[in-house]
Amino acid sequence: MTLTYGAIGQRLKAVRQQLGFTQSQVADFLKVKRENISYYETGSRPIDTLTLSKLSNLYGYSLSYFLGSEEDTSNPVVATAFRAHDLSPEDLNIIAWVKKFTSNLSIINKIVGD
């Protein structure tokens, strides 16, 4: 995959839809306008690394997946189950924190060989 904003945006959109999040929910989580999410997903505006990192935490995928060095979309780093339609921005913050914590714990376990 060629690393372009459009390619990153395609992956962001596919994962968001797979998880059942709306653009509005993601925008509320990031504290940006909904249109910004659309711009990121179409690649018409660049996405900064901090925002991409926040989305990778929320979605449970590694940052490298969105940057194109991982091809498999079926295996997020962290998978959870929830009803996406009734989540508040605070709920999304908690989900992102749990997924980031779990991902980091998994990495630590691999390093120590457990």
C-alpha positions in Angstrom: 0.0 0.0 0.0 1.3 3.5 -0.9 1.2 5.8 2.1 -1.1 8.6 1.2 -3.7 10.5 3.2 -6.3 8.8 1.1 -5.0 5.4 1.9 -4.9 6.2 5.6 -8.4 7.6 5.4 -9.7 4.5 3.7 -8.5 2.4 6.6 -9.8 4.8 9.2 -13.3 4.8 7.5 -13.4 1.0 7.1 -12.4 0.3 10.8 -14.8 3.0 12.1 -17.7 1.5 10.1 -16.7 -2.1 11.2 -16.9 -1.0 14.8 -20.2 0.8 14.3 -19.1 4.3 15.2 -20.6 7.3 13.5 -18.5 10.2 12.3 -20.3 12.3 14.9 -19.2 10.0 17.7 -15.6 10.1 16.6 -15.7 13.8 16.2 -17.1 14.2 19.7 -14.4 11.9 21.1 -11.6 14.0 19.3 -13.4 17.3 20.1 -13.4 18.3 16.5 -16.2 19.0 13.9 -17.8 16.1 12.2 -16.6 17.4 8.9 -13.0 16.9 10.0 -13.6 13.2 10.3 -15.0 13.2 6.8 -11.9 15.1 5.5 -9.6 12.6 7.2 -11.4 9.6 5.8 -11.4 11.0 2.3 -7.8 12.1 2.5 -8.7 15.6 1.5 -7.0 16.9 4.7 -3.9 15.6 6.4 -4.2 13.9 9.8 -1.6 14.6 12.4 0.1 11.8 14.3 -1.5 12.7 17.6 -5.0 12.5 16.2 -4.1 9.3 14.3 -2.7 7.8 17.6 -5.9 8.7 19.5 -8.0 7.0 16.7 -5.8 3.9 16.8 -6.3 3.6 20.5 -10.1 4.0 20.2 -10.3 1.5 17.3 -7.9 -1.0 18.9 -5.6 -1.2 15.9 -1.9 -0.4 15.9 -0.7 2.9 14.6 1.4 1.0 12.0 -1.8 -0.6 10.6 -3.1 2.9 9.6 0.4 3.9 8.3 0.3 1.0 5.9 2.9 -1.5 7.2 0.3 -4.0 8.3 -2.1 -5.5 5.8 -4.4 -7.7 7.9 -7.7 -5.9 8.8 -9.3 -8.8 10.6 -7.0 -8.8 13.7 -7.2 -5.6 15.7 -4.6 -5.4 18.5 -7.5 -5.2 21.0 -11.1 -6.2 20.4 -14.0 -5.4 22.6 -17.8 -5.7 22.4 -20.2 -2.8 23.1 -23.2 -1.1 21.6 -21.7 1.8 19.7 -25.0 3.7 19.2 -25.5 4.7 22.9 -21.9 5.8 23.8 -21.1 9.2 25.2 -17.8 10.9 24.5 -16.7 9.9 28.0 -17.5 6.2 27.2 -15.3 6.5 24.1 -12.5 7.9 26.3 -12.7 4.9 28.6 -12.8 2.5 25.6 -9.7 4.1 24.1 -7.9 4.0 27.4 -8.7 0.3 28.0 -7.7 -0.6 24.5 -4.4 1.3 24.8 -3.7 -0.2 28.3 -4.4 -3.7 27.0 -2.3 -3.3 23.9 0.6 -2.0 26.0 0.2 -4.9 28.4 0.3 -7.4 25.5 3.5 -5.8 24.3 5.1 -6.0 27.7 4.1 -9.7 28.0 5.8 -10.4 24.6 8.9 -8.6 25.8 9.2 -10.6 29.0 8.3 -13.8 27.3 5.1 -14.6 29.3 
